Structure formats: structure tokens, C-alpha cells
Amino acid sequence: MGAELVTLAEVRAAARRIGGVIVRTPLVPLPAAGPASVLVKPESLQPTGAFKLRGAYNAISMLPDDAKGRGVVAHSSGNHGFAVAYAAALLGVRAAIVVPDNAPAIKTDAIQAAGAELIRVRPALAARVEAAARIAHGRGYTEIPPFDDRRVIAGQGTIGLEIAADCAPPGPAAVLVPVSGGGLISGIAVAIKALRPQTRIIGVEPELAADALESFRTGTRVAWPASEVARTAADALRVEQLGELTFRHIRALVSDFVTVTEQEMVAAVRLLALRARLVAEPGGAAAVAASLFRGARELGAGDGPLVAVLSGGNIDPALLSRILASDTESYTG
């Protein structure tokens, strides 16, 4: 049967641990979002520029002192690695971070600036997993998984606690969440379904990296080749397969999945910058893109606002400059 699902009590305990470390992000109305009322949860405002700090800090802070003394290792496409490096530095723990060799410099530079050791491998999940396991075995470091870990899931679930607290009952019609390995949507779903059971939880993926949608529809974990998911500009969403534990949460708690195009994510990045004054990376803007380009019928949402989680804002400055210089900002409500 595997591990039981993360509980609301675990999420609440995580909220106590990370209080004072993370930013309690607000719900920001998205101007000119068409007929739908859209509230953005800007996790780009975290000290590390993405939601990942919640889970990373929760997981490392729960380690016994002897494990902290040895160190931690994590594999990541970038955002989780920076979060682990940052959390480890706050807690006085050594950290080694394994990243694909095509990870954006804005993320790898931040990892090194936080004092962590950076290890580059080929751009495939299997390569990252193998390298992290080798370091853990050889050095005695504790692995901090990017998503398939109940401590990490509980930390990400604190976002759901905040959404539930900030939206009066019965809560939002739907919460839209970008999906990579599934830790973010799993944690949010635990909290929202416990506190606002009528709210739909909808996963959002790029069309070019839609393994989670296929897994959800078929009822079995599907893996996409690394060469396929690498096609999307949303580097934060290039994980080829959901985790075992996250997939169990998704099957039990998530209402549906939708996909967005590369152009829709770019349009959402531009609109967020120009209309909401929020910086987003393409993958971080995926849920906002879905709120703009997918109608209420497709989302299955009834009355009430849509909450779109802006999961990260660590975008390459040159890419952001090109997006802002374009004239693409077409969208529908």
C-alpha cells in the first residue's frame, strides 16, 4: 500500500517550523483577467524566489542533530537546489546540490552563492537521482528529495493553509497549481481538501511536458523521455515522472489536469510583469496561464474566484527582457 497520505496535522506542524523563515504570501488580484476573478499566490516573493523553501526548510529542520552535522544532498532542476542550499545555510548544515548541466545560470549561481557545492550531470532525472544517491552513500549525507517526501509535501502544503485562511468559506472555486514532480500540488491538496472540500484542485502542465496529466488520466505513473520534456521553456517543470507518494496524493485529492502552450506561459509572464508587477518564470506562470486561457467550463469551476499559484520567479533576465519587449499579451477569460 505504501506510505499513508500526509495529514493536515503534519502541514500545520510544518507551518510552525517555517514561520519567520518563509514569507506568508498574499493573494493578489490579477487585473484585466477577463470575466473570471483570478487571485495570484505569488511564491516568487520567497527569499529564494520560489515555493521550494517551504518544503526544504521543513525537511532539514526535522533532521536529528547527527544528520545535520554530516550534511545534506539534493537533486534539482534549480529551484529546489537553491532552497536546500539556502535552508541549509540558515541551519548551519553543509549541502551538495546536483543539477542538470542545462540548468539556468540564475539558479546555479544562486546555489553557489548560498555556499553549497554544485555538481552538474546530464539533463535527465535518472542521472540526478543516481548522483545524489552516490553522494549520500559515500559521504553519509541525508538526501532531501525535491518532491517525493512527506516532510517536503507537508512544507509545500502550508501554501494551502494560507489560501484557505485568506478565502472566506466555501473558498475559491478552484486552485490551479503548476505540476512537476507533484510535491506542490500534493501538499496544497491535503490542506485545501481538508479545510475547503468544495474547492477543485487542478494541476497545470506544459503541453510539451504533460506526463502527470497522462498519468492522471491513465491511472498509472507514466514517464516521458528527458529529450521530450526538455523541449519546454519551463525548466522548473521538466521532471519526467511523478513520484510514487505524490501520485497517490494526486489520485486521491486532485480534481483534474489541464495543459498550457509555450506561448500561453510567455503571455502570462508578460501580463504578470506589466499588470500585476510580479516576476514569474515560464513554469511558475503555468497556472496563471491556465486561469487566463482556459474557461470556467474547461476548468470545471463554479462560482467563486480562481486561485493561481505563481510557483517561482527565477527567470533568466535576458529571457524576461525579450518577453517584455514583445507585443504578445493576448488572452481570453
Secondary structure by P-SEA (a helix, b strand, c coil): cccccccaaaaaaaaaaaccccccccccccccccccbbbbbccccccccccaaaaaaaaaaaccaaaaaabbbbbcccaaaaaaaaaaaaabbbbbbbbcccccaaaaaaaaaabbbbbbccccaaaaaaaaaaaaaacbbbbbcccccaaaaaaaaaaaaaaaaacccccccbbbbbbcccaaaaaaaaaaaaccccbbbbbbbcccccaaaaaaaacccccccccccccccccccccccccaaaaaaaaccccbbbbbcaaaaaaaaaaaacccccccccccaaaaaaaccccccccccccbbbbbbcccccccaaaaaaaaacccccccc
